[in-house]
Amino acid sequence: MFNIMIFGAGDVGTRFAEALLLRDKVRKLTLVDLPEGGGAGSAEMLASSYLSPIHFEGLDAMDVGAVEKVVRRHRPDLVIQAAALRSPFAVMMADHPVAHALHAAGMAVQLGYQFPILYSVMRGVRAADPDVPVANVSFPDLSHYILNAKDLAPTAGLANTGIIQMRIATNLLRKQILDDGDLEASVRQVRVIGGHALVYGVLFGQRPERVEEEPLVYLEGGDVCASEIVYSGADLQHCPNPNMTTAAASMPVIEALLPDASDCQTSMPGPLGMRGGYPVVISKQKVELDLPASITLEEAEEFNIQAMRLDGVERVESDGTVYYTEAAKIAMAEVEPQLTEPYNPLTDSDRTSLILGLVDSIR
């Protein structure tokens, strides 16, 4: 059992906590969130439900010094970063002109509320303990690449590519049962290359019109997975608990990052500070790429760079500045023209205020 710290006590963070408690992985669990929010209540509810030692630390994670102190005080075996200044579901699930524009522009335009807490947490954690593994769920496909230039990329990304892998594995298992009735048959290893924007079609069971908008999916032995398997699941677009898939797809990564864990083959976003998602092996709390033999690293990287255009990313400069695609700029031009300009999340705090005001206008 292990000492685990989770930044962000919202729906995703508490789902991570509950999954770890159910798996009997927790010796000590610390939830970190704003003191005036609902984090203390979430910690008490979890403690009462699972009879486990759960602590709540009320602090502003935008304060790097406060993050460093809380990590030094509790000395966790693993840090999970699940905090953001606003929930992406405030945009994704809303029927509002601003929400429609932001969704059409892609997640990169929303980086201003996803990135700042992650940046602060990584600085504080690395100052306190350079070796503790960190798993992050806040847009790892792009955030890790930007942070890598500062040697601050988290150890692992969560969800996104992992959700695609889990969904395909589910579809394969169903087909296996229908074909031969063997309920004990194991699903073949699935390897996925692709980024955040490619998740939606797989979750909704809707094959894109353009083949270049499909993830690259390989089965054991390097066979390419048929598209009818990738998109054969039911439509989860209106599922009342969308973070259920986020938590479930993240648990293999989270468990593999714990001390003395078994090796794990999976797919994740943002490994090794890279853009997009890749198949990986996690061993001894270290992440290595696990590409199929039929594709080179250069080909996989180029595919992910192109796929990130669907999230609005034209290119990213070495200093972290993000340039948006024409499609993203057109989507935002009438709603907020300033959001069409290049953005460096490492230095531009004004953009954060701008995007927060825009998201808060959605009612």
N, C-alpha and C positions, 0 to 999 in steps of 0.2 A: 504494500500500500504506500501511497506517495503524497507528497506535499505539493499542491497545485494552486496556482494563483490565476484568477480570471479577471481581466479588465473588461468591464461592461456587464452590468447585471440586468440587461434587458432580456427580451425573449430568447435571442440566440445564446447569450451567455448562460442563462439559467437552464436552457436545454442541454448545453454542454455539461454543466454541473450535474444535472440530473442523470444524464447518461453515464457519467463517471461514477456517480454514487451507486447506480444500479449494477454496474460492473464490478463493484467492490474494489475500486482503484484508489480510494481516498483515505489517507491517514489524517490529512489536514487540508481543508479547502478554504481559501480566502477569496472573497468577492470584493472587487474594488469598483466604486462608482461615486458619483456626486453625493455628498452627505444629505442633501435635501430631496433626493429622488426616492424611488421605491426600492433601492438596493438593500437597505437594512431589512425591510419587510420580506424581500425575497430570500435573504440569508436565513432569517428566522423561520420562514415557511419550510425551506429545505432542511434545516436542522431538526425541526419538529417532525417532518415526514420521514426522515431517514436516520434519525438518532446518531448523527455524525457531528464531529467538531467542525463547525462552519463559522468563520469569522467574517465580519464586514468591516472594511476600511473606507470611510467616507473622505474622499479627497478629489480634487480637480486634476485629472490625468494630463491636462495641458501644462501642469507645473512639473517640469522635468525633475527638479530637486525633490518634490514630494514623491514622485514615482521611484526615484533612486532610494529614498529612505525606506519606503514600504517594502521594496524588494530586499534590501539589506536586513530589515527587521525579521521578515518571514522566511527568507532563503528558500524559495520554492525549487522543486525539481523540474518544473515545467511552468511556463507562462503562456496563457492563451489570451490573445488580444481580440476582443469582440466589441470594442467600443467605437462609436462614431458620434459626431456632433448632431446628426439626425439619422433616422432610420431610412434606408433606401425604399422601404415599402410606403413611406409617405409620398413618394413619387410613383412607384410602380403600380400601386393599387388604387390611385386616385383618378377620378373622371373630372379633369379640370384642364383648361387650355395650357396653363404653365406646365402641368405634369405631362401632358401630351408632347409638348415641345421638348422637355428634358428627356423624355423617353426616346423620342425620335432622334435626338442629338447623340445619345449614347452615354454610357456611364462615365466616360472621361470628363465630360463637362461637369459632372457632379463630384469630381475629385476633391473640391474644396471643403466638403463636409466629411469625406471619408478619410482623408490623409492626415490632418493635423494631430489627432490624438495618437494615431499609429506612430507618427514621427516622434512625438514627445515620449511615448512609452518606450520606443526602441532606444532613445538616448538615455533615458533613466535606467532601463534594465541593463544595458551594456556597461554603463558606469558602475552599477552595483555588482554585476556578475557577468563578465564577458562570455562565459561558457554555457550559461543556462539556455536550453532550447526555447524558442518562441514560435508559436503557431498563430498565424494571423488570418482573419476572415474578411478584413476590410479591403476590398478590391485588390487582392494580391497580384493579379495578372499584370497590373501596371505599377502599383505602389512599390513592389519589391525591386523592380528594375530601377526606379528613381532612387530608392534608398541604397541600392548596391553601390552607387558612386560614392556614398559616404561610409561604406563598410557597415551599414546598418540594416541590411536586408534580413528579415526574419528567417528562421531556419526552414519554415514550411508554410505553404499557403493552404487554406481550407476551402472546401466546397467547390463550386464551379466545375472544373474538369473532373473532380471526384464525383460530383452529382451525375455527370454524363456517364462515367464508368459504372456507377451503381445502377443507374436506370437501364443501361444496356445489359448488365449482368442479370437484372430482373427479367428483362425480355427474353434473354437466352434461356434462363431457367424455365420460364413458362413454356417456351417452344420445346424444350427438352422433355418436359412432363407430357405435353401433348403428343410428341412424336413416339416416345417409347415407354411412358408411364413410370420411369425410374425416378422416384422421388429422392433417392439418395445420390443421384448423379451430381458431380460437382460441375459448376460452371467453369468453362475454360478461362484462363487468364485473359483479361481485357486490357489493352493498352490504348490510351486516348491522347491525342495531340490536338489542342485547340483551346480557345479562350472563353472568357465570360459570355460574350454575346451569342455563342453557339449553344449555350445551355437551353435557351428558351424553346427551340424547336423540339429538342429531345424531351423536355418536360411536358410539352403540350402535345406530343405525338404528331407533329406537323413538319413534314419534310420541306425544307426551303426550295424555292423555285430554282435557285442557282446552286450547282454542286459545290462551288467554292465556299459556300456558307455552311457546309456540313463539316463536322469534326472528322479528323482522320482516326479511324478505329481499326485496331488490329487484334486478332485472336491469337491464341497460343500457336507458335510455329510461324507467325508472321502473316497468316491469312488475313485478307481485308474483310472486315465485317460488312455483311450486306446491309444496304440502307433500310430494307424492310424490317430488319431486326432493330436497327438504331431507333426507328420512329414508330415501332409497333405498340408502344404503351398508350394507355388511356390519357386523355387530356387532363392535366392537373392545373390548368390555368386558374381555375376558381376554387382550388383547394383551400379550405379555411385555415390550414396550418402549414404554410409554405416553408417555415423554418424547420419542420420535421425532417425534410430531405437534407437541409443544410447540416443539421446535427448528425444525422445517420451517416452521411457521406464523409463527414470529418472524423468520425471516431477511429477508423483504422490508422489514420495519420497521428492523431493525438495519442493513442495507446502506444504506437511504435516509437514515439519520442520519449517515453518514460524510461527510466533506468532499467537495464537488464531485460528490455522487451525483446520479443522474437522479431526476426526480420520480417519486413512487410513489402509486398509488391503492390503498388497502387498507382494512381495518376493524381497529380496535384497542380494547382496554379502557382506560378512564381517560384519554382525551385531554383536554388542557387542564384537568386536575384535576376531571373530571366523573365522575359515577356511571355504572357500566355501560359498554357499548361502542357505538361509532359508526363509520360510514364516514368516512374522512379522506383528505386529500392531504398528503403530506410533500414539501416543497420547500425546498431550501437549509437543511436541518436544522430546519425549522419545521413544525409540525403545524397544519392547518386542517380544520375539519369539511367534509364533502362529502355532505350530506344530499340524497336525491332530492327532486324538486320536489313530490312528492305528500304530504309530511309536514312539519309545522312543527317547529322546534326545541323548542317547548314540548310538543308531542305526543310527540316522541322522548324528551325528558327524563322525562315522566310515565310512559311505558312502562318505561323503565329503573328508575325508582323503584319501580314496582309489581313488576317482575321481581326486584328485589333482596329482596323478601319471601321468595322461594324460598331465598335464602341466609340467612334468619333476620333480616333488617333491617327493623324496623318504621319507624324514622326515625333520622336523624343530626342532632344539634344543631350549631349553628355553632361550638361549642368543641371538636367532635370526639367528643362522647359518643354512643355507639351504643346504641339501645334495641332489644330483641329482640321478635320476633313471639310471639304466644301459642303457636304451634306449636313454635317453638324452645325456649321456656321449658318447655313440657310435656315435650319430648324430653330436656331436661337435668335436670329437677326431681329425679329419683331418683338420678341418677348424681353430680351435683354442684350443689346448689341455688345456690351462690354465682355460678355461671356464668349464672344467669337474670337477674342484676341488671345495670343499665346499666353500660357500660364505656367509659372514655376511654383509648385506647391511648397518648395523648400524655403522660399523667400517672400512670397506674396500673400500677406495676411488680409489685404483688402479684398481679394477674391473670395476668401472664406466668408467675410461679412456679406458680400453680395449674394452668394449662393444661398446662404442661410436665410436672408430676407426673402429670396424668391421662393424657397421651399416652404417657408412659413406663411406665404401668401396663399398656399393651396389649402382650401377648406372644403 
